[in-house]
């Protein structure tokens, strides 16, 4: 299982939200690019970067993320507000290793299929779960589509994998949603990256045993509940 540190960017700063609530940000750094240096020194190989402003269509942090990509040897997967083929082209040309489609993956299946086939193995689909439904538009809205139907559609595509985020656990360090992870694992052949609620090495072991391919860590790293070196050692 790979361990992937997360860098969420809001207004140019590295923050974490509580359950995706934009009214409850905690700022950890004014320099997101500097965070990649720390992660790289600790042994990380990849970082998960989210443009929170772009996710809710209130601006973007493109210049900040471009600086982050160019200043680090880490591979970077970019998420947040990616809703067109042109955006994917631009991020990959800029040096991103993979891009994540969330809202578009749920609402625009033809676009997701087009992008997945055009960039096989470089597009991830995000399944952000809120009350059993896919959360979209920066987690401000939910869709009624059945998750089984959604995942079956994605499973037929040459995606790099799925990212499962338990939105009610995100930023809470209340423990992972192993039940939903197990359900998703039973639905899909694709690699699954899990995110949400991790607070300890035991949580990491449980996610690994649930057959996640990778785990994305945020607040638990920033607040010292989990040391990146220890997580990578697992």
C-alpha positions as CSV (number, residue, x, y, z in Angstrom):
1,X,0.0,0.0,0.0
2,X,1.3,3.4,-1.0
3,X,1.2,6.4,1.4
4,X,0.4,9.7,-0.2
5,X,0.5,13.0,1.7
6,X,-2.2,15.5,0.8
7,X,-1.8,19.2,0.2
8,X,-5.1,21.0,0.0
9,X,-4.8,24.6,-1.2
10,X,-7.2,27.4,-0.4
11,X,-6.3,31.0,-1.2
12,X,-2.7,30.0,-1.9
13,X,-2.2,28.4,1.5
14,X,-2.0,24.8,2.7
15,X,-5.1,24.1,4.7
16,X,-7.3,21.2,6.0
17,X,-11.1,21.5,6.2
18,X,-13.4,19.8,8.7
19,X,-15.6,17.4,6.8
20,X,-15.1,19.5,3.7
21,X,-16.6,22.6,5.3
22,X,-15.1,25.7,3.7
23,X,-16.1,27.7,6.8
24,X,-13.8,25.6,9.0
25,X,-10.3,25.7,7.5
26,X,-7.1,25.2,9.5
27,X,-4.0,26.8,7.9
28,X,-0.8,24.8,8.2
29,X,1.5,26.7,5.8
30,X,1.6,29.8,3.6
31,X,4.0,27.9,1.2
32,X,2.5,24.7,-0.1
33,X,5.5,24.1,-2.3
34,X,7.7,24.0,0.8
35,X,5.5,21.1,2.2
36,X,6.6,18.9,-0.7
37,X,10.2,19.4,0.3
38,X,9.4,18.1,3.8
39,X,7.4,15.1,2.4
40,X,10.2,14.3,0.0
41,X,12.8,14.3,2.7
42,X,10.7,11.9,4.7
43,X,10.7,9.5,1.8
44,X,7.3,10.1,0.1
45,X,7.2,9.3,-3.6
46,X,3.9,11.0,-4.6
47,X,1.7,13.9,-3.3
48,X,-2.0,14.5,-3.7
49,X,-2.7,18.2,-4.4
50,X,-6.2,19.6,-4.2
51,X,-7.2,23.0,-5.5
52,X,-10.1,23.8,-3.2
53,X,-10.9,27.1,-4.8
54,X,-11.3,25.5,-8.2
55,X,-13.4,22.7,-6.7
56,X,-16.1,25.2,-5.7
57,X,-15.6,27.3,-8.8
58,X,-14.4,30.4,-6.8
59,X,-11.0,30.9,-8.4
60,X,-7.9,28.7,-8.7
61,X,-4.4,28.1,-7.5
62,X,-2.9,27.1,-10.8
63,X,0.3,29.2,-10.3
64,X,0.9,27.8,-6.8
65,X,0.5,24.2,-8.0
66,X,2.7,24.8,-11.0
67,X,5.4,26.0,-8.7
68,X,4.9,23.0,-6.5
69,X,5.2,20.6,-9.5
70,X,8.3,22.3,-10.8
71,X,10.1,22.5,-7.5
72,X,9.8,18.9,-6.5
73,X,10.9,15.5,-7.8
74,X,7.8,13.9,-6.3
75,X,5.1,12.7,-8.7
76,X,2.0,14.8,-8.3
77,X,-1.7,13.9,-8.7
78,X,-3.9,17.0,-9.1
79,X,-7.5,17.3,-8.0
80,X,-10.1,20.0,-7.7
81,X,-12.3,21.6,-10.4
82,X,-11.0,19.4,-13.3
83,X,-14.0,19.3,-15.6
84,X,-12.7,19.4,-19.1
85,X,-10.3,17.6,-21.4
86,X,-8.4,20.8,-22.0
87,X,-7.7,21.1,-18.3
88,X,-6.3,17.5,-18.2
89,X,-4.1,18.2,-21.2
90,X,-2.7,21.3,-19.5
91,X,-2.0,19.6,-16.1
92,X,-0.2,16.7,-17.7
93,X,1.7,19.0,-20.0
94,X,2.7,21.0,-16.9
95,X,4.2,17.9,-15.3
96,X,1.4,16.3,-13.2
97,X,1.6,12.5,-13.2
98,X,-2.2,12.0,-12.8
99,X,-5.3,14.1,-12.6
100,X,-8.5,13.5,-10.6
101,X,-12.0,14.0,-11.9
102,X,-14.7,14.2,-9.3
103,X,-17.8,16.2,-10.2
104,X,-17.2,15.5,-13.9
105,X,-16.7,11.8,-13.3
106,X,-20.2,11.6,-11.7
107,X,-22.1,14.0,-13.9
108,X,-20.5,13.7,-17.3
109,X,-19.8,10.0,-18.0
110,X,-19.0,10.6,-21.7
111,X,-16.4,13.2,-20.8
112,X,-14.8,10.9,-18.3
113,X,-14.7,8.1,-20.8
114,X,-13.1,10.4,-23.4
115,X,-10.4,11.6,-21.0
116,X,-9.7,8.1,-19.7
117,X,-9.2,6.7,-23.1
118,X,-7.1,9.7,-24.2
119,X,-4.9,9.5,-21.2
120,X,-5.0,5.8,-20.2
121,X,-3.6,5.2,-16.7
122,X,-3.4,8.9,-15.8
123,X,-7.0,9.7,-14.8
124,X,-8.4,8.9,-11.4
125,X,-12.1,9.0,-10.6
126,X,-13.1,10.4,-7.2
127,X,-15.9,8.9,-5.2
128,X,-16.7,11.3,-2.4
129,X,-19.3,9.7,-0.2
130,X,-21.8,11.7,1.9
131,X,-24.8,9.9,3.4
132,X,-24.3,7.1,1.0
133,X,-24.4,9.3,-2.1
134,X,-21.7,10.9,-4.3
135,X,-20.8,14.4,-3.2
136,X,-19.9,16.9,-6.0
137,X,-19.2,20.5,-6.6
138,X,-16.7,20.8,-3.8
139,X,-18.9,18.5,-1.7
140,X,-21.5,21.2,-1.6
141,X,-24.1,19.1,-3.5
142,X,-25.0,15.4,-3.8
143,X,-26.2,13.2,-6.6
144,X,-28.8,10.5,-6.5
145,X,-27.1,8.0,-8.8
146,X,-26.7,4.5,-7.2
147,X,-23.0,3.9,-6.3
148,X,-23.1,0.4,-7.8
149,X,-24.2,1.8,-11.2
150,X,-21.6,4.6,-11.0
151,X,-18.7,2.3,-10.1
152,X,-19.7,-0.3,-12.8
153,X,-19.5,2.5,-15.4
154,X,-16.0,3.5,-14.2
155,X,-14.8,-0.1,-14.0
156,X,-15.1,-0.4,-17.7
157,X,-12.6,2.4,-18.3
158,X,-8.8,2.4,-18.4
159,X,-8.6,4.6,-15.3
160,X,-5.6,4.8,-13.0
161,X,-7.9,4.0,-10.2
162,X,-10.5,5.3,-7.8
163,X,-10.2,7.6,-4.8
164,X,-12.7,6.9,-2.1
165,X,-13.2,9.7,0.4
166,X,-15.5,9.4,3.4
167,X,-16.5,13.0,3.7
168,X,-18.0,12.7,7.2
169,X,-14.6,11.5,8.3
170,X,-12.4,13.9,6.3
171,X,-10.3,16.0,8.6
172,X,-11.8,14.5,11.8
173,X,-9.2,11.8,12.5
174,X,-12.2,9.7,13.7
175,X,-11.1,6.5,12.1
176,X,-11.5,5.2,8.5
177,X,-14.8,4.1,7.0
178,X,-13.8,0.5,6.5
179,X,-17.3,-0.6,5.7
180,X,-17.6,1.6,2.6
181,X,-14.1,0.7,1.6
182,X,-14.9,-3.0,1.8
183,X,-18.1,-2.4,-0.3
184,X,-16.2,-0.5,-2.9
185,X,-13.5,-3.2,-3.0
186,X,-16.2,-5.7,-3.8
187,X,-17.6,-3.7,-6.6
188,X,-14.4,-2.7,-8.5
189,X,-11.3,-4.3,-10.1
190,X,-9.6,-0.9,-10.1
191,X,-6.9,0.2,-7.6
192,X,-8.5,2.2,-4.7
193,X,-6.9,5.0,-2.9
194,X,-8.6,5.7,0.5
195,X,-8.9,9.0,2.3
196,X,-10.7,10.2,5.4
197,X,-10.4,9.8,9.2
198,X,-7.0,8.3,9.6
199,X,-5.5,9.0,13.0
200,X,-3.0,6.2,13.8
201,X,-0.8,3.5,12.5
202,X,-3.5,1.0,13.4
203,X,-5.9,2.8,11.1
204,X,-3.3,2.5,8.3
205,X,-3.0,-1.3,9.0
206,X,-6.8,-1.7,8.9
207,X,-7.0,0.2,5.5
208,X,-4.2,-2.0,4.2
209,X,-6.0,-5.1,5.3
210,X,-9.1,-3.9,3.5
211,X,-7.0,-4.1,0.3
212,X,-6.6,-0.4,-0.5
213,X,-3.9,0.3,-3.0
214,X,-3.0,3.6,-1.4
215,X,-3.9,5.8,1.5
216,X,-4.0,9.6,1.4
217,X,-3.0,11.3,4.6
218,X,-3.8,14.9,5.6
219,X,-4.5,16.3,9.1
220,X,-3.0,13.3,10.9
221,X,0.4,14.2,9.3
222,X,0.1,17.9,9.9
223,X,-0.8,17.5,13.6
224,X,1.7,14.8,14.3
225,X,-0.7,11.9,15.0
226,X,1.1,9.9,12.3
227,X,4.7,10.4,11.3
228,X,5.2,10.0,7.6
229,X,8.4,8.0,8.1
230,X,6.4,5.5,10.3
231,X,3.6,5.3,7.8
232,X,6.0,4.7,4.9
233,X,7.7,2.0,7.0
234,X,4.5,0.0,7.1
